[in-house]
Amino acid sequence: MKQIEVVAAVICHNGKFFATQRGYGEFKDFWEFPGGKMEPGETREEALKREIREELDTEISVDTFLTTVEYPYPAFHLTMHCFFCSVRSGHLELKEHENAAWLRLEELDSVDWLPADVEVVKTIKNH
Ligand SMILES: Nc1nc2c([nH]c(=O)n2[C@H]2C[C@H](O)[C@@H](COP(=O)(O)OP(=O)(O)OP(=O)(O)O)O2)c(=O)[nH]1
């Protein structure tokens, strides 16, 4: 089974969490935390900063580790490392996603998350 290792940013500000909606591909229209696949030789933090720069034209600080989720999709096994992050500079411009929202804790269940993210959302709520 193919394995992929992904990093994801749970960007927080004033009690809200930044969620993005996929604009293309197999999981189009599902919501996720921005991020992507790690490249060889990168640390998790480097990969996350690079992905957020590419996807949102924004510099983040990677603040604390939240959780690692393991999820068996039919076509691959996902390992996803999630971190609480904050914006250092930039305006979270959507370069690849079709939509985004700042969600309060009690609004986190209002969007259709990718299957692996349901576990991440539970962890945020219990944090
Ligand atoms: N970024 C991100 N990916 C997620 C989340 N939940 C989840 O199941 N995934 C899955 C969807 C994708 O199969 C994979 C991430 O790949 P990606 O397509 O975002 O990564 P990438 O930008 O490096 O890839 P690519 O399109 O250049 O191939 O992880 C999530 O919250 N954030």
The ligand as an SDF file (V2000), in Angstrom:
LIG
                    3D

 32 34  0  0  0  0  0  0  0  0999 V2000
   -3.1280   19.3060    3.1330 N   0  0  0  0  0  0  0  0  0  0  0  0
   -3.9700   18.4260    3.6650 C   0  0  0  0  0  0  0  0  0  0  0  0
   -4.1100   17.1990    3.0990 N   0  0  0  0  0  0  0  0  0  0  0  0
   -4.9710   16.3620    3.6820 C   0  0  0  0  0  0  0  0  0  0  0  0
   -5.7370   16.7190    4.8120 C   0  0  0  0  0  0  0  0  0  0  0  0
   -6.5230   15.6680    5.1610 N   0  0  0  0  0  0  0  0  0  0  0  0
   -6.2900   14.6770    4.2550 C   0  0  0  0  0  0  0  0  0  0  0  0
   -6.8300   13.5900    4.2250 O   0  0  0  0  0  0  0  0  0  0  0  0
   -5.3320   15.1030    3.3520 N   0  0  0  0  0  0  0  0  0  0  0  0
   -4.8400   14.2950    2.2450 C   0  0  0  0  0  0  0  0  0  0  0  0
   -5.3340   14.7780    0.9060 C   0  0  0  0  0  0  0  0  0  0  0  0
   -4.1820   14.4970   -0.0230 C   0  0  0  0  0  0  0  0  0  0  0  0
   -4.3190   13.1460   -0.4860 O   0  0  0  0  0  0  0  0  0  0  0  0
   -2.9540   14.5490    0.8760 C   0  0  0  0  0  0  0  0  0  0  0  0
   -2.2240   15.8760    0.7850 C   0  0  0  0  0  0  0  0  0  0  0  0
   -1.7450   16.0660   -0.4530 O   0  0  0  0  0  0  0  0  0  0  0  0
   -1.6960   17.5010   -1.1590 P   0  0  0  0  0  0  0  0  0  0  0  0
   -2.2160   17.2910   -2.5140 O   0  0  0  0  0  0  0  0  0  0  0  0
   -2.2970   18.5880   -0.3250 O   0  0  0  0  0  0  0  0  0  0  0  0
   -0.1650   17.7000   -1.0920 O   0  0  0  0  0  0  0  0  0  0  0  0
    0.7510   18.4840   -2.0840 P   0  0  0  0  0  0  0  0  0  0  0  0
    0.2170   19.8750   -2.2180 O   0  0  0  0  0  0  0  0  0  0  0  0
    2.1300   18.2530   -1.5770 O   0  0  0  0  0  0  0  0  0  0  0  0
    0.5040   17.5900   -3.3800 O   0  0  0  0  0  0  0  0  0  0  0  0
    0.3690   17.7610   -4.9200 P   0  0  0  0  0  0  0  0  0  0  0  0
   -1.0240   18.2870   -5.1770 O   0  0  0  0  0  0  0  0  0  0  0  0
    1.4700   18.6580   -5.3380 O   0  0  0  0  0  0  0  0  0  0  0  0
    0.5190   16.3190   -5.3220 O   0  0  0  0  0  0  0  0  0  0  0  0
   -3.4260   14.3830    2.1990 O   0  0  0  0  0  0  0  0  0  0  0  0
   -5.5760   17.9950    5.3890 C   0  0  0  0  0  0  0  0  0  0  0  0
   -6.2010   18.3980    6.3790 O   0  0  0  0  0  0  0  0  0  0  0  0
   -4.6920   18.8210    4.7720 N   0  0  0  0  0  0  0  0  0  0  0  0
  1  2  1  0
  2  3  2  0
  2 32  1  0
  3  4  1  0
  4  5  2  0
  4  9  1  0
  5  6  1  0
  5 30  1  0
  6  7  1  0
  7  8  2  0
  7  9  1  0
  9 10  1  0
 10 11  1  0
 10 29  1  0
 11 12  1  0
 12 13  1  0
 12 14  1  0
 14 15  1  0
 14 29  1  0
 15 16  1  0
 16 17  1  0
 17 18  2  0
 17 19  1  0
 17 20  1  0
 20 21  1  0
 21 22  2  0
 21 23  1  0
 21 24  1  0
 24 25  1  0
 25 26  2  0
 25 27  1  0
 25 28  1  0
 30 31  2  0
 30 32  1  0
M  END
$$$$
